[in-house]
Amino acid sequence: MVGQLDIDADFSNAKSVNRLFPVLPQNALHLCSDLTRARQTAAALNLNPHFDPRLREISYGEWEGLAFDAAPDPDLARAFWESPGDIAPPGGESWNDLSARVTALIDEVNAAGDGPVIAVGHMGSILAALSYATGLPPERALSFRIDPLSITRLDYLDGPWAISCVNA
């Protein structure tokens, strides 16, 4: 579980970055997590973003850097993944904590009405945005796969959300 460990991005597959250029909207507001791997991704995409910690990955607290099956309290870890909500790892965030900060940012950006947005985030922040846009409960939103250097497109045009692609 990487969480908010501040590690470098993996660009070993340069084609993954290059395939993103043609599908990113022009004249967009650029937002980015302030973690190093997101900053490096934004730089590789030639973005000039505003860095916002609300786009950070979920904090796994004392579990950061551990394998999923290595959490010291297996019952708590199982509950965290199977019934996300208010359950948090020791020193970390719950799904609801993550969702609250991501949805606050989404609402703020939508209220400003600045047009298209490119947000460089992490699996957790993207899943929280998907949950918000679709109304899916956390345990259903966690079923989506989000790979590094993938695109998830959410469109909001003064009405219901449209999900154009997930993990493309």
C-alpha positions in Angstrom: 0.0 0.0 0.0 1.8 3.1 -1.2 -0.8 5.7 -0.1 0.9 9.0 0.6 4.5 7.7 0.5 6.3 10.3 -1.6 7.8 8.1 -4.3 8.8 8.7 -7.9 6.6 8.0 -10.8 7.3 5.0 -13.0 7.8 6.0 -16.6 9.4 2.8 -17.7 6.7 2.6 -20.5 7.1 5.9 -22.3 4.4 5.0 -24.7 1.9 5.2 -21.8 2.6 8.9 -21.4 2.8 9.7 -25.1 -0.6 8.2 -25.8 -2.2 10.7 -23.4 -1.3 13.8 -25.3 -3.9 13.6 -28.1 -6.9 12.9 -25.8 -6.3 15.7 -23.2 -8.5 18.7 -23.6 -6.9 22.0 -24.7 -7.3 25.2 -22.7 -8.0 23.3 -19.5 -7.5 24.2 -15.9 -4.6 21.9 -14.6 -4.8 20.5 -11.1 -2.4 18.0 -9.5 -1.8 16.2 -6.3 1.2 17.6 -4.5 2.9 14.2 -4.2 6.1 13.7 -6.3 4.8 11.0 -8.6 1.8 13.2 -9.6 4.1 16.2 -10.0 6.4 14.2 -12.3 3.4 13.0 -14.3 2.1 16.5 -14.8 5.6 17.6 -15.9 5.8 14.7 -18.4 2.5 15.9 -19.8 3.8 19.5 -20.1 1.1 20.7 -17.7 1.5 23.8 -15.5 -0.8 22.8 -12.7 -2.1 24.2 -9.4 -1.0 21.7 -6.8 -3.7 20.7 -4.4 -3.3 18.2 -1.5 -7.0 17.2 -1.8 -6.0 15.1 -4.8 -3.5 13.0 -2.8 -3.9 9.3 -2.5 -5.7 8.0 0.6 -3.4 7.9 3.6 -2.8 4.3 4.9 -1.1 5.7 8.0 0.9 3.0 9.7 0.1 0.6 6.8 1.9 2.6 4.2 4.7 0.6 2.5 3.2 -2.7 3.6 1.7 -5.4 1.3 -2.1 -5.7 1.6 -1.8 -9.0 3.5 0.9 -7.6 5.9 -1.3 -5.2 7.9 -0.7 -5.9 11.6 -4.5 -6.2 12.3 -6.0 -8.5 9.6 -9.6 -8.0 10.9 -9.3 -4.2 10.7 -7.7 -4.5 7.2 -10.5 -6.7 6.0 -13.1 -4.3 7.4 -11.3 -1.3 5.8 -11.5 -3.0 2.3 -14.8 -4.8 2.5 -16.9 -2.1 4.3 -15.2 1.2 3.5 -16.7 4.2 5.1 -15.6 5.4 8.5 -13.0 2.7 9.1 -9.4 3.9 8.9 -6.0 2.4 9.3 -4.1 3.5 12.4 -2.9 7.1 11.7 -4.6 7.0 8.3 -7.7 8.1 6.5 -11.1 6.5 6.1 -12.8 6.3 2.7 -15.2 9.0 4.0 -12.2 11.3 4.8 -10.8 10.8 1.3 -14.2 11.4 -0.3 -14.9 14.5 1.7 -11.7 16.2 0.5 -12.1 15.1 -3.2 -15.7 16.1 -3.4 -15.0 19.5 -1.8 -12.5 20.1 -4.6 -14.9 19.0 -7.3 -17.6 21.2 -6.0 -15.3 24.2 -5.8 -14.0 23.7 -9.3 -17.6 23.2 -10.7 -18.8 26.3 -8.9 -16.0 28.3 -10.5 -17.1 27.2 -13.9 -13.7 27.5 -15.5 -14.3 24.9 -18.2 -12.4 21.7 -18.8 -10.1 20.4 -16.1 -7.2 18.0 -16.2 -6.6 16.6 -12.7 -3.6 14.4 -12.0 -4.4 12.3 -9.1 -4.2 8.8 -7.7 -6.3 5.6 -7.7 -8.0 6.6 -4.5 -8.8 10.2 -5.5 -10.1 9.0 -8.9 -12.3 6.3 -7.3 -13.7 8.9 -4.8 -14.5 11.2 -7.8 -16.2 8.2 -9.6 -18.2 7.4 -6.5 -19.3 11.0 -6.2 -20.2 11.3 -9.9 -22.1 8.0 -10.1 -23.6 7.9 -6.6 -22.1 4.5 -6.1 -21.3 3.4 -2.6 -17.6 3.0 -1.7 -17.6 -0.8 -1.9 -18.9 -0.6 -5.5 -16.6 2.2 -6.5 -13.6 0.2 -5.3 -14.5 -2.4 -7.9 -13.2 -0.1 -10.7 -9.6 -0.7 -11.8 -7.5 2.5 -12.1 -4.0 1.9 -13.6 -1.1 4.4 -13.6 -1.1 6.8 -16.5 -4.7 6.0 -17.4 -7.5 8.4 -18.2 -10.9 8.6 -16.4 -13.2 11.2 -17.9 -16.0 12.7 -15.9 -18.2 15.4 -17.6 -20.5 17.7 -15.7 -22.5 20.2 -17.7 -24.9 21.8 -15.3 -26.7 18.5 -14.8 -26.1 14.9 -14.2 -22.6 13.6 -14.6 -21.6 11.7 -17.7 -18.8 9.1 -17.4 -17.0 9.0 -20.8 -14.3 6.5 -19.9 -12.7 4.8 -16.9 -9.1 3.6 -16.9 -8.6 4.2 -20.6 
